[in-house]
Amino acid sequence: MKTAKIFSIISLILFSVIGASILSFATGLPLLPIAGVLAAAGWYVKIPSGSMAVALFDLARPTGNNVGAGGGLDTEIILLNAADVDMSNFPARSADGITISSDIPMKDGKYMHRFYMTQGTIKPTQKKLKGANKDSGGYEIGVEGFYPGLELAVQKWIANFGFAFEGFVIIQNCAGSVKYLLGEPCNLISVDDLESMWGEEVDKEKGTKFIFKGKQSQPMSIYSGAVTYDPGSSSW
């Protein structure tokens, strides 16, 4: 339990006891019932710091069999270069604070881009960040995956974007029905780390592990807008 919450509870108890003692002396009523009423009233009217726009709600078990199982991600992520996105018209999240249903507008002649990763290596992450005080903080989000081989194309990508990529990442499940968007217009995703392995034996990995990561104010969003690929691309 946090120190601030402990102090809050202690203060509430002291307030209840002192107030009840005064009222009991003045009215002759029993001390404990008065203290209980004051404590309940004080807890009810207490306004928590950083009040939320959405009222607290029940979180029931999801429907379906084996709902906690992993897997189900495609063997690709989708990258959006920030310079290719029309930031002035970037869609806002809906009232639920999570869903983005409008299309992300790309500039003329610009597209979203596939980025292949070996099946079973895609690992999204989402972690709460503790701020310097109770009014700060956010979420660290990212995705890790393995690109096989060290051919010209991936080496060229590393040379051009290993340090320079800033933008958004879309992760989709195998059915393509749920797409998770990483990044916000003012909090972009970048290449946090990459490491190439040389496959010194036939059963060893040869390729590069990429880690995309960023910090943002809200959890990753669910994107239901359009995904626009370059029609002239020969990547698939």
C-alpha positions as protocol buffer text, in pm:
chain_id: "A"
residue {
  index: 1
  type: MET
  ca { x: 0 y: 0 z: 0 }
}
residue {
  index: 2
  type: LYS
  ca { x: 134 y: 341 z: -94 }
}
residue {
  index: 3
  type: THR
  ca { x: 239 y: 586 z: 179 }
}
residue {
  index: 4
  type: ALA
  ca { x: -9 y: 849 z: 61 }
}
residue {
  index: 5
  type: LYS
  ca { x: -296 y: 604 z: 91 }
}
residue {
  index: 6
  type: ILE
  ca { x: -187 y: 501 z: 442 }
}
residue {
  index: 7
  type: PHE
  ca { x: -178 y: 866 z: 551 }
}
residue {
  index: 8
  type: SER
  ca { x: -520 y: 917 z: 396 }
}
residue {
  index: 9
  type: ILE
  ca { x: -668 y: 627 z: 594 }
}
residue {
  index: 10
  type: ILE
  ca { x: -501 y: 738 z: 918 }
}
residue {
  index: 11
  type: SER
  ca { x: -631 y: 1092 z: 869 }
}
residue {
  index: 12
  type: LEU
  ca { x: -981 y: 960 z: 808 }
}
residue {
  index: 13
  type: ILE
  ca { x: -968 y: 751 z: 1128 }
}
residue {
  index: 14
  type: LEU
  ca { x: -843 y: 1045 z: 1336 }
}
residue {
  index: 15
  type: PHE
  ca { x: -1109 y: 1272 z: 1191 }
}
residue {
  index: 16
  type: SER
  ca { x: -1379 y: 1019 z: 1271 }
}
residue {
  index: 17
  type: VAL
  ca { x: -1263 y: 956 z: 1629 }
}
residue {
  index: 18
  type: ILE
  ca { x: -1216 y: 1325 z: 1716 }
}
residue {
  index: 19
  type: GLY
  ca { x: -1541 y: 1428 z: 1553 }
}
residue {
  index: 20
  type: ALA
  ca { x: -1730 y: 1144 z: 1719 }
}
residue {
  index: 21
  type: SER
  ca { x: -1587 y: 1235 z: 2062 }
}
residue {
  index: 22
  type: ILE
  ca { x: -1710 y: 1593 z: 2028 }
}
residue {
  index: 23
  type: LEU
  ca { x: -2056 y: 1490 z: 1907 }
}
residue {
  index: 24
  type: SER
  ca { x: -2084 y: 1218 z: 2172 }
}
residue {
  index: 25
  type: PHE
  ca { x: -1996 y: 1463 z: 2448 }
}
residue {
  index: 26
  type: ALA
  ca { x: -2241 y: 1720 z: 2314 }
}
residue {
  index: 27
  type: THR
  ca { x: -2532 y: 1484 z: 2251 }
}
residue {
  index: 28
  type: GLY
  ca { x: -2475 y: 1199 z: 2493 }
}
residue {
  index: 29
  type: LEU
  ca { x: -2500 y: 942 z: 2210 }
}
residue {
  index: 30
  type: PRO
  ca { x: -2264 y: 639 z: 2198 }
}
residue {
  index: 31
  type: LEU
  ca { x: -1917 y: 709 z: 2058 }
}
residue {
  index: 32
  type: LEU
  ca { x: -1865 y: 411 z: 1824 }
}
residue {
  index: 33
  type: PRO
  ca { x: -2181 y: 446 z: 1610 }
}
residue {
  index: 34
  type: ILE
  ca { x: -2105 y: 814 z: 1552 }
}
residue {
  index: 35
  type: ALA
  ca { x: -1743 y: 734 z: 1457 }
}
residue {
  index: 36
  type: GLY
  ca { x: -1865 y: 471 z: 1211 }
}
residue {
  index: 37
  type: VAL
  ca { x: -2105 y: 710 z: 1043 }
}
residue {
  index: 38
  type: LEU
  ca { x: -1840 y: 982 z: 1014 }
}
residue {
  index: 39
  type: ALA
  ca { x: -1586 y: 737 z: 868 }
}
residue {
  index: 40
  type: ALA
  ca { x: -1833 y: 610 z: 609 }
}
residue {
  index: 41
  type: ALA
  ca { x: -1931 y: 962 z: 512 }
}
residue {
  index: 42
  type: GLY
  ca { x: -1569 y: 1073 z: 488 }
}
residue {
  index: 43
  type: TRP
  ca { x: -1476 y: 779 z: 263 }
}
residue {
  index: 44
  type: TYR
  ca { x: -1779 y: 835 z: 41 }
}
residue {
  index: 45
  type: VAL
  ca { x: -1713 y: 1202 z: -27 }
}
residue {
  index: 46
  type: LYS
  ca { x: -1337 y: 1160 z: -62 }
}
residue {
  index: 47
  type: ILE
  ca { x: -1231 y: 1268 z: -412 }
}
residue {
  index: 48
  type: PRO
  ca { x: -934 y: 1064 z: -542 }
}
residue {
  index: 49
  type: SER
  ca { x: -643 y: 1250 z: -694 }
}
residue {
  index: 50
  type: GLY
  ca { x: -623 y: 1234 z: -1073 }
}
residue {
  index: 51
  type: SER
  ca { x: -994 y: 1164 z: -1115 }
}
residue {
  index: 52
  type: MET
  ca { x: -1083 y: 970 z: -1430 }
}
residue {
  index: 53
  type: ALA
  ca { x: -1329 y: 1065 z: -1702 }
}
residue {
  index: 54
  type: VAL
  ca { x: -1472 y: 712 z: -1701 }
}
residue {
  index: 55
  type: ALA
  ca { x: -1632 y: 577 z: -1383 }
}
residue {
  index: 56
  type: LEU
  ca { x: -1489 y: 256 z: -1239 }
}
residue {
  index: 57
  type: PHE
  ca { x: -1657 y: -49 z: -1389 }
}
residue {
  index: 58
  type: ASP
  ca { x: -1663 y: -426 z: -1345 }
}
residue {
  index: 59
  type: LEU
  ca { x: -1418 y: -629 z: -1551 }
}
residue {
  index: 60
  type: ALA
  ca { x: -1565 y: -971 z: -1617 }
}
residue {
  index: 61
  type: ARG
  ca { x: -1391 y: -1274 z: -1763 }
}
residue {
  index: 62
  type: PRO
  ca { x: -1378 y: -1259 z: -2144 }
}
residue {
  index: 63
  type: THR
  ca { x: -1598 y: -1500 z: -2334 }
}
residue {
  index: 64
  type: GLY
  ca { x: -1462 y: -1794 z: -2531 }
}
residue {
  index: 65
  type: ASN
  ca { x: -1246 y: -2095 z: -2464 }
}
residue {
  index: 66
  type: ASN
  ca { x: -890 y: -2058 z: -2338 }
}
residue {
  index: 67
  type: VAL
  ca { x: -918 y: -1681 z: -2351 }
}
residue {
  index: 68
  type: GLY
  ca { x: -579 y: -1628 z: -2188 }
}
residue {
  index: 69
  type: ALA
  ca { x: -384 y: -1822 z: -2451 }
}
residue {
  index: 70
  type: GLY
  ca { x: -119 y: -1648 z: -2656 }
}
residue {
  index: 71
  type: GLY
  ca { x: -38 y: -1661 z: -3025 }
}
residue {
  index: 72
  type: GLY
  ca { x: -252 y: -1550 z: -3313 }
}
residue {
  index: 73
  type: LEU
  ca { x: -27 y: -1274 z: -3446 }
}
residue {
  index: 74
  type: ASP
  ca { x: 55 y: -1240 z: -3814 }
}
residue {
  index: 75
  type: THR
  ca { x: 412 y: -1282 z: -3935 }
}
residue {
  index: 76
  type: GLU
  ca { x: 435 y: -912 z: -4008 }
}
residue {
  index: 77
  type: ILE
  ca { x: 397 y: -578 z: -3843 }
}
residue {
  index: 78
  type: ILE
  ca { x: 303 y: -260 z: -4029 }
}
residue {
  index: 79
  type: LEU
  ca { x: 518 y: 53 z: -4010 }
}
residue {
  index: 80
  type: LEU
  ca { x: 404 y: 411 z: -4069 }
}
residue {
  index: 81
  type: ASN
  ca { x: 680 y: 665 z: -4113 }
}
residue {
  index: 82
  type: ALA
  ca { x: 585 y: 985 z: -3929 }
}
residue {
  index: 83
  type: ALA
  ca { x: 694 y: 1198 z: -4225 }
}
residue {
  index: 84
  type: ASP
  ca { x: 440 y: 1013 z: -4444 }
}
residue {
  index: 85
  type: VAL
  ca { x: 141 y: 1076 z: -4214 }
}
residue {
  index: 86
  type: ASP
  ca { x: -84 y: 1384 z: -4231 }
}
residue {
  index: 87
  type: MET
  ca { x: -48 y: 1469 z: -3862 }
}
residue {
  index: 88
  type: SER
  ca { x: -284 y: 1767 z: -3885 }
}
residue {
  index: 89
  type: ASN
  ca { x: -574 y: 1526 z: -3949 }
}
residue {
  index: 90
  type: PHE
  ca { x: -467 y: 1238 z: -3727 }
}
residue {
  index: 91
  type: PRO
  ca { x: -785 y: 1078 z: -3587 }
}
residue {
  index: 92
  type: ALA
  ca { x: -866 y: 1108 z: -3219 }
}
residue {
  index: 93
  type: ARG
  ca { x: -957 y: 818 z: -2996 }
}
residue {
  index: 94
  type: SER
  ca { x: -1325 y: 756 z: -2946 }
}
residue {
  index: 95
  type: ALA
  ca { x: -1509 y: 808 z: -2619 }
}
residue {
  index: 96
  type: ASP
  ca { x: -1383 y: 477 z: -2480 }
}
residue {
  index: 97
  type: GLY
  ca { x: -1029 y: 617 z: -2486 }
}
residue {
  index: 98
  type: ILE
  ca { x: -895 y: 319 z: -2681 }
}
residue {
  index: 99
  type: THR
  ca { x: -1058 y: 278 z: -3023 }
}
residue {
  index: 100
  type: ILE
  ca { x: -952 y: 468 z: -3336 }
}
residue {
  index: 101
  type: SER
  ca { x: -1211 y: 396 z: -3602 }
}
residue {
  index: 102
  type: SER
  ca { x: -1124 y: 662 z: -3862 }
}
residue {
  index: 103
  type: ASP
  ca { x: -853 y: 608 z: -4121 }
}
residue {
  index: 104
  type: ILE
  ca { x: -505 y: 736 z: -4046 }
}
residue {
  index: 105
  type: PRO
  ca { x: -451 y: 989 z: -4329 }
}
residue {
  index: 106
  type: MET
  ca { x: -138 y: 933 z: -4536 }
}
residue {
  index: 107
  type: LYS
  ca { x: 13 y: 1210 z: -4748 }
}
residue {
  index: 108
  type: ASP
  ca { x: -28 y: 1186 z: -5125 }
}
residue {
  index: 109
  type: GLY
  ca { x: 177 y: 903 z: -5268 }
}
residue {
  index: 110
  type: LYS
  ca { x: 270 y: 771 z: -4922 }
}
residue {
  index: 111
  type: TYR
  ca { x: 172 y: 431 z: -4779 }
}
residue {
  index: 112
  type: MET
  ca { x: 195 y: 202 z: -4480 }
}
residue {
  index: 113
  type: HIS
  ca { x: 465 y: -62 z: -4510 }
}
residue {
  index: 114
  type: ARG
  ca { x: 483 y: -431 z: -4423 }
}
residue {
  index: 115
  type: PHE
  ca { x: 773 y: -551 z: -4212 }
}
residue {
  index: 116
  type: TYR
  ca { x: 811 y: -929 z: -4206 }
}
residue {
  index: 117
  type: MET
  ca { x: 895 y: -1114 z: -3885 }
}
residue {
  index: 118
  type: THR
  ca { x: 938 y: -1487 z: -3836 }
}
residue {
  index: 119
  type: GLN
  ca { x: 629 y: -1667 z: -3710 }
}
residue {
  index: 120
  type: GLY
  ca { x: 628 y: -1698 z: -3331 }
}
residue {
  index: 121
  type: THR
  ca { x: 884 y: -1424 z: -3268 }
}
residue {
  index: 122
  type: ILE
  ca { x: 652 y: -1122 z: -3253 }
}
residue {
  index: 123
  type: LYS
  ca { x: 629 y: -1008 z: -2890 }
}
residue {
  index: 124
  type: PRO
  ca { x: 425 y: -694 z: -2814 }
}
residue {
  index: 125
  type: THR
  ca { x: 490 y: -524 z: -2481 }
}
residue {
  index: 126
  type: GLN
  ca { x: 295 y: -278 z: -2268 }
}
residue {
  index: 127
  type: LYS
  ca { x: 423 y: -157 z: -1935 }
}
residue {
  index: 128
  type: LYS
  ca { x: 306 y: 109 z: -1691 }
}
residue {
  index: 129
  type: LEU
  ca { x: 556 y: 391 z: -1631 }
}
residue {
  index: 130
  type: LYS
  ca { x: 584 y: 551 z: -1291 }
}
residue {
  index: 131
  type: GLY
  ca { x: 629 y: 925 z: -1314 }
}
residue {
  index: 132
  type: ALA
  ca { x: 829 y: 1156 z: -1092 }
}
residue {
  index: 133
  type: ASN
  ca { x: 505 y: 1239 z: -908 }
}
residue {
  index: 134
  type: LYS
  ca { x: 140 y: 1136 z: -903 }
}
residue {
  index: 135
  type: ASP
  ca { x: 54 y: 1374 z: -1189 }
}
residue {
  index: 136
  type: SER
  ca { x: 299 y: 1219 z: -1433 }
}
residue {
  index: 137
  type: GLY
  ca { x: 356 y: 879 z: -1588 }
}
residue {
  index: 138
  type: GLY
  ca { x: 236 y: 684 z: -1886 }
}
residue {
  index: 139
  type: TYR
  ca { x: 301 y: 363 z: -2076 }
}
residue {
  index: 140
  type: GLU
  ca { x: 604 y: 210 z: -2241 }
}
residue {
  index: 141
  type: ILE
  ca { x: 491 y: 9 z: -2542 }
}
residue {
  index: 142
  type: GLY
  ca { x: 676 y: -179 z: -2809 }
}
residue {
  index: 143
  type: VAL
  ca { x: 718 y: -492 z: -3016 }
}
residue {
  index: 144
  type: GLU
  ca { x: 1007 y: -731 z: -3071 }
}
residue {
  index: 145
  type: GLY
  ca { x: 1055 y: -972 z: -3359 }
}
residue {
  index: 146
  type: PHE
  ca { x: 1309 y: -1155 z: -3574 }
}
residue {
  index: 147
  type: TYR
  ca { x: 1380 y: -1086 z: -3941 }
}
residue {
  index: 148
  type: PRO
  ca { x: 1557 y: -1384 z: -4104 }
}
residue {
  index: 149
  type: GLY
  ca { x: 1867 y: -1350 z: -4319 }
}
residue {
  index: 150
  type: LEU
  ca { x: 2119 y: -1073 z: -4373 }
}
residue {
  index: 151
  type: GLU
  ca { x: 2055 y: -996 z: -4735 }
}
residue {
  index: 152
  type: LEU
  ca { x: 2081 y: -663 z: -4914 }
}
residue {
  index: 153
  type: ALA
  ca { x: 1722 y: -551 z: -4842 }
}
residue {
  index: 154
  type: VAL
  ca { x: 1737 y: -577 z: -4462 }
}
residue {
  index: 155
  type: GLN
  ca { x: 2090 y: -432 z: -4449 }
}
residue {
  index: 156
  type: LYS
  ca { x: 1968 y: -136 z: -4655 }
}
residue {
  index: 157
  type: TRP
  ca { x: 1672 y: -92 z: -4418 }
}
residue {
  index: 158
  type: ILE
  ca { x: 1906 y: -94 z: -4118 }
}
residue {
  index: 159
  type: ALA
  ca { x: 2144 y: 155 z: -4281 }
}
residue {
  index: 160
  type: ASN
  ca { x: 1862 y: 398 z: -4365 }
}
residue {
  index: 161
  type: PHE
  ca { x: 1619 y: 356 z: -4075 }
}
residue {
  index: 162
  type: GLY
  ca { x: 1803 y: 181 z: -3792 }
}
residue {
  index: 163
  type: PHE
  ca { x: 1854 y: 518 z: -3625 }
}
residue {
  index: 164
  type: ALA
  ca { x: 1616 y: 731 z: -3828 }
}
residue {
  index: 165
  type: PHE
  ca { x: 1277 y: 556 z: -3809 }
}
residue {
  index: 166
  type: GLU
  ca { x: 1013 y: 744 z: -3611 }
}
residue {
  index: 167
  type: GLY
  ca { x: 647 y: 675 z: -3653 }
}
residue {
  index: 168
  type: PHE
  ca { x: 375 y: 424 z: -3571 }
}
residue {
  index: 169
  type: VAL
  ca { x: 351 y: 47 z: -3559 }
}
residue {
  index: 170
  type: ILE
  ca { x: 41 y: -164 z: -3622 }
}
residue {
  index: 171
  type: ILE
  ca { x: 29 y: -521 z: -3490 }
}
residue {
  index: 172
  type: GLN
  ca { x: -254 y: -742 z: -3614 }
}
residue {
  index: 173
  type: ASN
  ca { x: -377 y: -1084 z: -3519 }
}
residue {
  index: 174
  type: CYS
  ca { x: -393 y: -1372 z: -3765 }
}
residue {
  index: 175
  type: ALA
  ca { x: -754 y: -1303 z: -3862 }
}
residue {
  index: 176
  type: GLY
  ca { x: -679 y: -936 z: -3923 }
}
residue {
  index: 177
  type: SER
  ca { x: -985 y: -840 z: -3720 }
}
residue {
  index: 178
  type: VAL
  ca { x: -797 y: -669 z: -3436 }
}
residue {
  index: 179
  type: LYS
  ca { x: -516 y: -424 z: -3502 }
}
residue {
  index: 180
  type: TYR
  ca { x: -320 y: -265 z: -3220 }
}
residue {
  index: 181
  type: LEU
  ca { x: -169 y: 76 z: -3287 }
}
residue {
  index: 182
  type: LEU
  ca { x: 151 y: 179 z: -3111 }
}
residue {
  index: 183
  type: GLY
  ca { x: 244 y: 546 z: -3104 }
}
residue {
  index: 184
  type: GLU
  ca { x: 80 y: 886 z: -3071 }
}
residue {
  index: 185
  type: PRO
  ca { x: 136 y: 1199 z: -3284 }
}
residue {
  index: 186
  type: CYS
  ca { x: 350 y: 1355 z: -3011 }
}
residue {
  index: 187
  type: ASN
  ca { x: 494 y: 1026 z: -2883 }
}
residue {
  index: 188
  type: LEU
  ca { x: 638 y: 827 z: -3169 }
}
residue {
  index: 189
  type: ILE
  ca { x: 782 y: 476 z: -3191 }
}
residue {
  index: 190
  type: SER
  ca { x: 1145 y: 423 z: -3290 }
}
residue {
  index: 191
  type: VAL
  ca { x: 1398 y: 140 z: -3321 }
}
residue {
  index: 192
  type: ASP
  ca { x: 1511 y: 94 z: -2963 }
}
residue {
  index: 193
  type: ASP
  ca { x: 1760 y: -182 z: -3040 }
}
residue {
  index: 194
  type: LEU
  ca { x: 1862 y: -433 z: -3304 }
}
residue {
  index: 195
  type: GLU
  ca { x: 2103 y: -723 z: -3299 }
}
residue {
  index: 196
  type: SER
  ca { x: 2217 y: -938 z: -3589 }
}
residue {
  index: 197
  type: MET
  ca { x: 2307 y: -1307 z: -3553 }
}
residue {
  index: 198
  type: TRP
  ca { x: 2520 y: -1490 z: -3807 }
}
residue {
  index: 199
  type: GLY
  ca { x: 2393 y: -1849 z: -3799 }
}
residue {
  index: 200
  type: GLU
  ca { x: 2730 y: -2013 z: -3744 }
}
residue {
  index: 201
  type: GLU
  ca { x: 2559 y: -2353 z: -3779 }
}
residue {
  index: 202
  type: VAL
  ca { x: 2261 y: -2461 z: -3989 }
}
residue {
  index: 203
  type: ASP
  ca { x: 2033 y: -2485 z: -3686 }
}
residue {
  index: 204
  type: LYS
  ca { x: 2136 y: -2144 z: -3549 }
}
residue {
  index: 205
  type: GLU
  ca { x: 1953 y: -1818 z: -3616 }
}
residue {
  index: 206
  type: LYS
  ca { x: 2077 y: -1599 z: -3897 }
}
residue {
  index: 207
  type: GLY
  ca { x: 1907 y: -1264 z: -3910 }
}
residue {
  index: 208
  type: THR
  ca { x: 1827 y: -963 z: -3695 }
}
residue {
  index: 209
  type: LYS
  ca { x: 1620 y: -914 z: -3384 }
}
residue {
  index: 210
  type: PHE
  ca { x: 1443 y: -577 z: -3398 }
}
residue {
  index: 211
  type: ILE
  ca { x: 1293 y: -399 z: -3097 }
}
residue {
  index: 212
  type: PHE
  ca { x: 1058 y: -107 z: -3165 }
}
residue {
  index: 213
  type: LYS
  ca { x: 966 y: 93 z: -2856 }
}
residue {
  index: 214
  type: GLY
  ca { x: 818 y: 421 z: -2737 }
}
residue {
  index: 215
  type: LYS
  ca { x: 658 y: 598 z: -2443 }
}
residue {
  index: 216
  type: GLN
  ca { x: 310 y: 745 z: -2463 }
}
residue {
  index: 217
  type: SER
  ca { x: 40 y: 892 z: -2243 }
}
residue {
  index: 218
  type: GLN
  ca { x: -224 y: 621 z: -2300 }
}
residue {
  index: 219
  type: PRO
  ca { x: -222 y: 245 z: -2356 }
}
residue {
  index: 220
  type: MET
  ca { x: -192 y: 113 z: -2710 }
}
residue {
  index: 221
  type: SER
  ca { x: -507 y: 179 z: -2910 }
}
residue {
  index: 222
  type: ILE
  ca { x: -719 y: -55 z: -3119 }
}
residue {
  index: 223
  type: TYR
  ca { x: -727 y: 61 z: -3481 }
}
residue {
  index: 224
  type: SER
  ca { x: -1018 y: -34 z: -3706 }
}
residue {
  index: 225
  type: GLY
  ca { x: -945 y: 205 z: -3992 }
}
residue {
  index: 226
  type: ALA
  ca { x: -799 y: 121 z: -4331 }
}
residue {
  index: 227
  type: VAL
  ca { x: -451 y: -14 z: -4395 }
}
residue {
  index: 228
  type: THR
  ca { x: -310 y: 118 z: -4723 }
}
residue {
  index: 229
  type: TYR
  ca { x: -18 y: -67 z: -4885 }
}
residue {
  index: 230
  type: ASP
  ca { x: 196 y: 55 z: -5171 }
}
residue {
  index: 231
  type: PRO
  ca { x: 36 y: -99 z: -5483 }
}
residue {
  index: 232
  type: GLY
  ca { x: 370 y: -90 z: -5659 }
}
residue {
  index: 233
  type: SER
  ca { x: 557 y: -280 z: -5390 }
}
residue {
  index: 234
  type: SER
  ca { x: 703 y: -621 z: -5480 }
}
residue {
  index: 235
  type: SER
  ca { x: 763 y: -721 z: -5117 }
}
residue {
  index: 236
  type: TRP
  ca { x: 482 y: -981 z: -5127 }
}
